[in-house]
Amino acid sequence: MSKVTPLRGISKITFIKYTSLPYLIAERLFLLFDRDNDSFLNFIEFVSIVLKVNSSDTTIKMKLVFDIYDFDKDGCITSKDVMTILSHTISIDSFKNKSLSLTEKAKE
């Protein structure tokens, strides 16, 4: 059962369930903020997410998005990293269909 454990915090299952984000994005966020790697977000870790996501500082948000894409934490985002994220956020076929539709409209 996925509940908030008073002594430990929010479990990964609970976090993913309640974020309403694609699984991979929610999992990446969780892993980025679970600093002590105990598979729970404690109060400080959770507040850190809330502050970064709601920050008005564009640099903070860009760093957060970069970190989500940087799977191996090497400071670089590869085309493989981008495709992995995109494949979990949108249907590639849907993307291709929309691209074709836009191309056709541009020709008109």
CORFEN-V496406 format. One record per residue. N is the residue number from 0. RES is the residue in one letter. PSI is psi in whole degrees, -180 to 180 (* if undefined). D_LAST is the distance of its C-alpha to the last C-alpha in Angstrom with 2 decimals. Layout:
n=(N N)
res=(RES RES)
psi=(PSI PSI)
d_last=(D_LAST D_LAST)
This chain:
n=(0 1 2 3 4 5 6 7 8 9 10 11 12 13 14 15 16 17 18 19 20 21 22 23 24 25 26 27 28 29 30 31 32 33 34 35 36 37 38 39 40 41 42 43 44 45 46 47 48 49 50 51 52 53 54 55 56 57 58 59 60 61 62 63 64 65 66 67 68 69 70 71 72 73 74 75 76 77 78 79 80 81 82 83 84 85 86 87 88 89 90 91 92 93 94 95 96 97 98 99 100 101 102 103 104 105 106 107)
res=(M S K V T P L R G I S K I T F I K Y T S L P Y L I A E R L F L L F D R D N D S F L N F I E F V S I V L K V N S S D T T I K M K L V F D I Y D F D K D G C I T S K D V M T I L S H T I S I D S F K N K S L S L T E K A K E)
psi=(134 106 165 123 115 -39 -20 -40 -151 126 162 -41 -46 -44 -49 -41 -43 -7 -24 27 160 145 -50 -41 -46 -41 -42 -45 -47 -49 -34 -35 -11 73 -34 4 40 8 19 147 117 -179 -48 -44 -42 -45 -36 -42 -50 -44 -42 -44 -35 7 144 -6 112 -36 -40 -44 -39 -41 -40 -48 -43 -47 -33 -42 -29 80 -42 6 39 4 8 147 121 168 -31 -43 -45 -46 -36 -49 -48 -37 -19 -7 -31 156 128 -40 -40 -41 -45 -43 -41 -40 -44 -41 -43 -37 -43 -41 -36 -32 -25 *)
d_last=(54.94 52.62 54.32 54.99 58.18 60.27 61.84 58.85 55.63 52.30 51.82 48.67 48.15 48.43 46.14 43.38 43.85 43.61 40.83 38.10 36.31 35.25 38.55 38.05 37.11 40.06 42.36 41.38 42.06 45.36 46.43 45.58 47.76 50.57 52.45 55.72 54.09 56.10 53.17 53.48 52.06 54.97 54.78 54.16 51.42 49.68 49.95 48.51 45.31 45.09 45.64 43.06 40.31 41.02 41.64 39.94 40.41 37.10 39.12 40.94 37.79 36.21 39.49 39.46 35.97 36.98 40.15 38.36 36.29 39.31 40.96 43.77 44.47 44.43 42.44 39.35 36.22 35.14 31.94 34.11 34.94 31.32 30.41 33.51 32.58 28.94 30.14 32.36 30.00 26.82 26.17 24.67 22.91 21.44 20.32 18.75 16.91 15.59 14.61 12.75 10.99 10.09 9.03 6.70 5.28 5.50 3.82 0.00)
